[in-house]
Amino acid sequence: MRKKPVVLTILSGGGFTFETKCLLTAIGNDLDLLYLKTYFGGTPGEGGLPEGESYPVPSFASMTQRSARVSVDAFWKTFVTTFDLLRHRPVDLVLAVG
C-alpha cells in the first residue's frame, strides 16, 4: 500500500488562502495535509479547503502588527510550532504562497 504524500502549508487568510486552496485542488485529493492556521486563515474542510490536520499559529505580517516586538514574538511562536511539527511528522512537500 502506497503512503499518501504529506503536504505542509499555511492558511494565512484572504487571497493567500484562496491561492492555497486552488493549488491543493490542482495537486489532487490523495494527500495527507497539515495546515499551519492563522486566525484569519479559514478552516480545513470548510469553504472548499480540503480536510487536514490544523495547527494554530499567530499571524506575523509586519504591516498589521503594532510593534516589531509583536511581530518577532509571533514569528518565534510560528517557528517553534513548525519545528516541532517537522520533528514528529515527515513532510514530502512544503507549499507556500505569497
N, C-alpha and C positions, 0 to 999 in steps of 0.2 A: 504494500500500500504506500503510495507516494505521499509525503508530508506536504501540507499546504505551505506556500511561501509566506513568511511573516513580514508584514509591512508596517513600519512605524511612521506616523505622520502627525502633524499638529493641526488642531482646529482653532485658529486664532480669531475667526469671525469675519463677517462681511463677505467681500468678494474673494478673499483667500479661502474661506470655507467652501464657497461655490466652486472655485477652481479645483480644490482638492477633491470635491465630490465628482466633478467631471473627469478628472484623471483616474480616480478609483473605478468609476464606471467603465471607462475605456480599457483599463487593465483587465477587468473581469471580476467575477464574484468568487473565484476559487482561491481566496486569500484569507489568512489569519491576520486581522487588522488590530493594531494597537494605536490608540489615539492619545496624544497629549492635548488636553482640552482646556481652553481658557473659559472664563465666564461667558464670553460673547461668542464662543465657537460653535454652538449648536450641539445637538445630542445624537450620538450614533444610533442608527435605526429610525430616526425621525427626519422628515424633510428631505428624503431621498438619500441621506447618508447611509452607507452600508453599516450593518451591525459590527461591533467590535468592542474590545476592552478599552475603557476610558480611564485616564489618569489625570486628575486635575492639576493644572499649573497656572500661575499668575500671568497676566499679560505684562510684558515689559517694554512695550513700544515707547520710546523716549518722547515722542510727540504728545502722548496723552498722560504722561506722569508729571506730577507736580515738582519732583526733585530728582536729581541724579541718584541720590541715596535710595529712593523708592525703586528706581529702575535697576540699580545694582542688586538690591535685595531680591527683586522679582527674578532677575536673571540667575542669581545664585540658586534660588529655590527650584527653578526650572532645570538648571544644570544637574543638581543633586538628584531630582526625580528621574531625569533621563539616564544619568549614570547608573543609578540603582536598577532601573528597568533593564538596561543593556547588560548588566552583570548577571541578571537572572533569566533573561529571555534572549536567545539568539535571534537576531534580526537579519533578514535577507536583503531588505531594501529600506532606505530612509527616503521618504518622499517629502520634499519641501517646496513650497511655492512662495513667491514674493520677492 
